[in-house]
Amino acid sequence: MNVIIIEDEKPAARLLQRKLQKLGVEAGVMLHSVEESIEWFQNNPHPELIFLDIQLSDGLSFEIFDTIAIDSAVIFTTAYDEYALRAFKLNSIDYLLKPIDEDDLELAIKKFRERLPKLPSHSLDFDQIKRMLANPLEKSYKKRFTVKMGQHLKMINIEDAECFYSENKGTYIHTTDGRNYLLECTLEQLETELDPAQFFRVSRKFIVCINAIKDIVVYTNSRLKVILPTYKEDEVIVSRERVNDFREWLN
C-alpha cells in the first residue's frame, strides 16, 4: 500500500506514522504544508491513500485539491469537525478527529481495504483502485439477510430493515414489524454492504434506513434524535460529528 501523511505538526505526523506501523502500514513520505504538498504531487506518482490534516501552516489542505487533480483516497485527520461535509465531497474514506483513537484508525484502514477491488494482488494496479474509489455506486449492495432461529433459517429482505444496531458485542437488524435478529457481522462490515443512498451510520451504535425515519428532533449539544416507527429499545442519536453529513444525506 502506497501511503503518505500530510500534517504540519511534525511530532503529530511521526506519531501517526508509528500508529500506522503497528497496523502494518508504512507511510514513507510526510509533507507539512500546502506549498510542499502541491510541489510533491506535481513531481511524483500519486499514492493510493493520503492521511490528511485540514489546517496546515500555510492554509487549508483543500487548496491542494483545488490546484492538483488527485484521485487518491483520503483519510482526514484533524482537530476540527466543521469541515466534514466538504471533506466527504472528495475521495474521502473517513474523518478522524484528533487525538486519533487507534481503534478508529484501524477501522478506517479496514474500510479503505474493503473498498479495493477483490482481485489477486498480482493483477491489481492503481488505475483499478482509482476506478473503484471514483465509482462506488457500481458495486452491488446487500438485498437480504439470512438469520438463524433455533434449527431454522429465516430470510429478511433489506426492505424490511428499520435500522441496524450493536449491543453487547452483537450486531442486530431491527425490522419494520418490531423484531430484532442477531447478525453474523459488524456495523463496520454492514457499512460497506448497504446502499449509502438508503442507509446512514448515525453513530457508533446505529445505522438507520432513510425510508424508516418517522421524525427528526433537535437534541442536546448540536445533535439530532431520529424517531423510528417501531424501534423503542434506545434513543437513536446522530452523533455531533456526523450531523452535517446526515443533513446532506437526507437531501
One Martini backbone bead per residue (centre of mass of N, CA, C, O) as a GRO file, in nm:
protein
  251
    1MET     BB    1   0.094   0.038   0.025
    2ASN     BB    2   0.055   0.375  -0.078
    3VAL     BB    3   0.163   0.617   0.168
    4ILE     BB    4   0.071   0.941   0.304
    5ILE     BB    5   0.157   1.240   0.499
    6ILE     BB    6  -0.037   1.537   0.595
    7GLU     BB    7   0.142   1.741   0.838
    8ASP     BB    8   0.250   2.021   1.021
    9GLU     BB    9   0.302   1.840   1.271
   10LYS     BB   10   0.564   1.643   1.325
   11PRO     BB   11   0.488   1.480   1.580
   12ALA     BB   12   0.211   1.390   1.467
   13ALA     BB   13   0.324   1.245   1.219
   14ARG     BB   14   0.497   1.037   1.375
   15LEU     BB   15   0.269   0.914   1.540
   16LEU     BB   16   0.105   0.813   1.300
   17GLN     BB   17   0.326   0.638   1.179
   18ARG     BB   18   0.341   0.442   1.422
   19LYS     BB   19   0.044   0.348   1.418
   20LEU     BB   20   0.062   0.229   1.132
   21GLN     BB   21   0.284   0.022   1.184
   22LYS     BB   22   0.108  -0.151   1.379
   23LEU     BB   23  -0.087  -0.207   1.106
   24GLY     BB   24   0.113  -0.246   0.850
   25VAL     BB   25   0.173   0.065   0.773
   26GLU     BB   26   0.359   0.256   0.533
   27ALA     BB   27   0.483   0.597   0.568
   28GLY     BB   28   0.730   0.745   0.367
   29VAL     BB   29   0.568   1.021   0.343
   30MET     BB   30   0.611   1.368   0.465
   31LEU     BB   31   0.402   1.649   0.481
   32HIS     BB   32   0.364   2.024   0.586
   33SER     BB   33   0.226   2.169   0.328
   34VAL     BB   34   0.079   2.303   0.063
   35GLU     BB   35   0.328   2.369  -0.111
   36GLU     BB   36   0.477   2.098  -0.077
   37SER     BB   37   0.247   1.919  -0.186
   38ILE     BB   38   0.217   2.031  -0.468
   39GLU     BB   39   0.506   1.974  -0.558
   40TRP     BB   40   0.495   1.668  -0.510
   41PHE     BB   41   0.250   1.600  -0.703
   42GLN     BB   42   0.398   1.717  -0.963
   43ASN     BB   43   0.664   1.490  -0.914
   44ASN     BB   44   0.469   1.242  -0.833
   45PRO     BB   45   0.327   0.968  -0.767
   46HIS     BB   46   0.031   0.882  -0.662
   47PRO     BB   47  -0.125   0.763  -0.406
   48GLU     BB   48  -0.363   0.561  -0.258
   49LEU     BB   49  -0.308   0.710   0.032
   50ILE     BB   50  -0.425   0.981   0.248
   51PHE     BB   51  -0.311   1.160   0.528
   52LEU     BB   52  -0.517   1.450   0.627
   53ASP     BB   53  -0.480   1.756   0.715
   54ILE     BB   54  -0.645   2.065   0.709
   55GLN     BB   55  -0.469   2.253   0.896
   56LEU     BB   56  -0.216   2.431   0.781
   57SER     BB   57   0.036   2.664   0.792
   58ASP     BB   58  -0.067   2.779   0.474
   59GLY     BB   59  -0.352   2.632   0.502
   60LEU     BB   60  -0.580   2.455   0.338
   61SER     BB   61  -0.581   2.137   0.196
   62PHE     BB   62  -0.790   2.198  -0.033
   63GLU     BB   63  -0.585   2.355  -0.217
   64ILE     BB   64  -0.459   2.109  -0.343
   65PHE     BB   65  -0.722   2.018  -0.502
   66ASP     BB   66  -0.746   2.294  -0.661
   67THR     BB   67  -0.462   2.239  -0.818
   68ILE     BB   68  -0.483   1.918  -0.803
   69ALA     BB   69  -0.543   1.614  -0.951
   70ILE     BB   70  -0.679   1.383  -0.714
   71ASP     BB   71  -0.736   1.015  -0.670
   72SER     BB   72  -0.690   0.968  -0.394
   73ALA     BB   73  -0.737   0.850  -0.104
   74VAL     BB   74  -0.897   0.978   0.208
   75ILE     BB   75  -0.780   1.051   0.546
   76PHE     BB   76  -0.887   1.245   0.790
   77THR     BB   77  -0.683   1.457   1.022
   78THR     BB   78  -0.847   1.633   1.289
   79ALA     BB   79  -0.962   1.895   1.522
   80TYR     BB   80  -1.196   1.944   1.310
   81ASP     BB   81  -1.561   1.923   1.218
   82GLU     BB   82  -1.653   2.156   1.001
   83TYR     BB   83  -1.522   1.988   0.732
   84ALA     BB   84  -1.674   1.721   0.662
   85LEU     BB   85  -1.847   1.778   0.411
   86ARG     BB   86  -1.615   1.869   0.223
   87ALA     BB   87  -1.448   1.611   0.251
   88PHE     BB   88  -1.676   1.407   0.129
   89LYS     BB   89  -1.640   1.526  -0.172
   90LEU     BB   90  -1.416   1.359  -0.172
   91ASN     BB   91  -1.200   1.073  -0.145
   92SER     BB   92  -1.342   0.975   0.126
   93ILE     BB   93  -1.320   0.744   0.398
   94ASP     BB   94  -1.247   0.938   0.650
   95TYR     BB   95  -1.298   1.115   0.987
   96LEU     BB   96  -1.049   1.205   1.212
   97LEU     BB   97  -1.025   1.292   1.539
   98LYS     BB   98  -0.846   1.462   1.752
   99PRO     BB   99  -0.731   1.227   1.903
  100ILE     BB  100  -0.632   0.934   1.767
  101ASP     BB  101  -0.786   0.644   1.755
  102GLU     BB  102  -0.677   0.325   1.703
  103ASP     BB  103  -0.948   0.193   1.630
  104ASP     BB  104  -1.035   0.402   1.417
  105LEU     BB  105  -0.788   0.361   1.237
  106GLU     BB  106  -0.834   0.064   1.175
  107LEU     BB  107  -1.115   0.103   1.044
  108ALA     BB  108  -1.022   0.287   0.814
  109ILE     BB  109  -0.833   0.084   0.681
  110LYS     BB  110  -1.046  -0.131   0.637
  111LYS     BB  111  -1.230   0.040   0.458
  112PHE     BB  112  -1.028   0.075   0.231
  113ARG     BB  113  -0.975  -0.228   0.169
  114GLU     BB  114  -1.284  -0.297   0.108
  115ARG     BB  115  -1.283  -0.098  -0.159
  116LEU     BB  116  -1.123  -0.285  -0.300
  117PRO     BB  117  -1.062  -0.492  -0.529
  118LYS     BB  118  -1.125  -0.846  -0.578
  119LEU     BB  119  -0.803  -0.910  -0.646
  120PRO     BB  120  -0.524  -1.019  -0.733
  121SER     BB  121  -0.225  -0.879  -0.656
  122HIS     BB  122  -0.089  -0.912  -0.949
  123SER     BB  123  -0.357  -0.745  -1.091
  124LEU     BB  124  -0.322  -0.484  -0.919
  125ASP     BB  125  -0.389  -0.150  -0.994
  126PHE     BB  126  -0.431   0.189  -0.964
  127ASP     BB  127  -0.657   0.226  -1.174
  128GLN     BB  128  -0.851   0.032  -1.030
  129ILE     BB  129  -0.869   0.184  -0.768
  130LYS     BB  130  -0.979   0.450  -0.881
  131ARG     BB  131  -1.240   0.336  -1.002
  132MET     BB  132  -1.359   0.233  -0.737
  133LEU     BB  133  -1.356   0.511  -0.583
  134ALA     BB  134  -1.514   0.679  -0.812
  135ASN     BB  135  -1.740   0.409  -0.831
  136PRO     BB  136  -1.923   0.295  -0.578
  137LEU     BB  137  -2.213   0.242  -0.728
  138GLU     BB  138  -2.131  -0.027  -0.892
  139LYS     BB  139  -2.198  -0.184  -0.669
  140SER     BB  140  -2.340  -0.429  -0.486
  141TYR     BB  141  -2.607  -0.476  -0.262
  142LYS     BB  142  -2.776  -0.566  -0.006
  143LYS     BB  143  -3.093  -0.769  -0.004
  144ARG     BB  144  -3.027  -0.992   0.225
  145PHE     BB  145  -3.089  -1.201   0.516
  146THR     BB  146  -2.952  -1.467   0.723
  147VAL     BB  147  -3.113  -1.621   1.000
  148LYS     BB  148  -3.100  -1.781   1.311
  149MET     BB  149  -3.375  -2.007   1.438
  150GLY     BB  150  -3.253  -2.236   1.575
  151GLN     BB  151  -3.324  -2.478   1.319
  152HIS     BB  152  -3.368  -2.214   1.153
  153LEU     BB  153  -3.411  -2.015   0.855
  154LYS     BB  154  -3.421  -1.660   0.789
  155MET     BB  155  -3.553  -1.427   0.565
  156ILE     BB  156  -3.436  -1.083   0.510
  157ASN     BB  157  -3.529  -0.804   0.373
  158ILE     BB  158  -3.413  -0.487   0.325
  159GLU     BB  159  -3.705  -0.352   0.332
  160ASP     BB  160  -3.737  -0.452   0.655
  161ALA     BB  161  -3.538  -0.237   0.748
  162GLU     BB  162  -3.491   0.007   1.003
  163CYS     BB  163  -3.230  -0.104   1.160
  164PHE     BB  164  -2.899  -0.096   1.299
  165TYR     BB  165  -2.728  -0.260   1.586
  166SER     BB  166  -2.533  -0.244   1.881
  167GLU     BB  167  -2.493  -0.515   2.138
  168ASN     BB  168  -2.297  -0.686   2.327
  169LYS     BB  169  -2.114  -0.752   2.059
  170GLY     BB  170  -2.365  -0.723   1.878
  171THR     BB  171  -2.561  -0.756   1.572
  172TYR     BB  172  -2.861  -0.589   1.458
  173ILE     BB  173  -3.187  -0.631   1.322
  174HIS     BB  174  -3.453  -0.403   1.269
  175THR     BB  175  -3.783  -0.438   1.202
  176THR     BB  176  -4.101  -0.328   1.097
  177ASP     BB  177  -4.230  -0.551   1.315
  178GLY     BB  178  -4.036  -0.521   1.588
  179ARG     BB  179  -3.781  -0.700   1.535
  180ASN     BB  180  -3.493  -0.897   1.642
  181TYR     BB  181  -3.170  -0.981   1.480
  182LEU     BB  182  -2.896  -1.172   1.463
  183LEU     BB  183  -2.578  -1.107   1.331
  184GLU     BB  184  -2.275  -1.206   1.131
  185CYS     BB  185  -2.163  -0.900   1.203
  186THR     BB  186  -2.072  -0.569   1.149
  187LEU     BB  187  -2.112  -0.237   1.107
  188GLU     BB  188  -1.867  -0.205   0.925
  189GLN     BB  189  -1.955  -0.413   0.715
  190LEU     BB  190  -2.232  -0.288   0.649
  191GLU     BB  191  -2.133  -0.020   0.524
  192THR     BB  192  -2.024  -0.184   0.259
  193GLU     BB  193  -2.326  -0.335   0.192
  194LEU     BB  194  -2.486  -0.076   0.191
  195ASP     BB  195  -2.685   0.160   0.066
  196PRO     BB  196  -2.607   0.500   0.093
  197ALA     BB  197  -2.897   0.605   0.002
  198GLN     BB  198  -3.049   0.430   0.251
  199PHE     BB  199  -2.791   0.431   0.450
  200PHE     BB  200  -2.692   0.549   0.790
  201ARG     BB  201  -2.434   0.632   1.012
  202VAL     BB  202  -2.503   0.804   1.314
  203SER     BB  203  -2.319   0.598   1.482
  204ARG     BB  204  -2.164   0.350   1.646
  205LYS     BB  205  -2.459   0.196   1.688
  206PHE     BB  206  -2.608   0.322   1.417
  207ILE     BB  207  -2.824   0.224   1.142
  208VAL     BB  208  -3.028   0.390   0.907
  209CYS     BB  209  -3.333   0.421   0.737
  210ILE     BB  210  -3.481   0.651   0.539
  211ASN     BB  211  -3.777   0.511   0.522
  212ALA     BB  212  -3.800   0.495   0.861
  213ILE     BB  213  -3.824   0.790   0.913
  214LYS     BB  214  -4.044   0.979   1.118
  215ASP     BB  215  -3.838   1.167   1.289
  216ILE     BB  216  -3.670   1.489   1.378
  217VAL     BB  217  -3.479   1.597   1.665
  218VAL     BB  218  -3.361   1.825   1.857
  219TYR     BB  219  -3.067   1.806   2.044
  220THR     BB  220  -2.812   1.794   2.232
  221ASN     BB  221  -2.515   1.923   2.133
  222SER     BB  222  -2.594   1.943   1.818
  223ARG     BB  223  -2.797   1.719   1.793
  224LEU     BB  224  -2.985   1.428   1.684
  225LYS     BB  225  -3.315   1.276   1.674
  226VAL     BB  226  -3.436   0.957   1.585
  227ILE     BB  227  -3.749   0.848   1.465
  228LEU     BB  228  -3.899   0.535   1.485
  229PRO     BB  229  -4.166   0.332   1.455
  230THR     BB  230  -4.050   0.058   1.652
  231TYR     BB  231  -3.796   0.162   1.785
  232LYS     BB  232  -3.748   0.156   2.169
  233GLU     BB  233  -3.481   0.067   2.329
  234ASP     BB  234  -3.345   0.338   2.213
  235GLU     BB  235  -3.176   0.613   2.138
  236VAL     BB  236  -3.142   0.785   1.823
  237ILE     BB  237  -2.827   0.935   1.773
  238VAL     BB  238  -2.669   1.195   1.624
  239SER     BB  239  -2.366   1.263   1.603
  240ARG     BB  240  -2.202   1.555   1.593
  241GLU     BB  241  -1.992   1.472   1.352
  242ARG     BB  242  -2.266   1.370   1.162
  243VAL     BB  243  -2.478   1.591   1.104
  244ASN     BB  244  -2.398   1.719   0.830
  245ASP     BB  245  -2.405   1.452   0.668
  246PHE     BB  246  -2.695   1.383   0.734
  247ARG     BB  247  -2.827   1.626   0.599
  248GLU     BB  248  -2.715   1.564   0.319
  249TRP     BB  249  -2.840   1.280   0.291
  250LEU     BB  250  -3.142   1.377   0.299
  251ASN     BB  251  -3.099   1.537   0.011
   0.00000   0.00000   0.00000
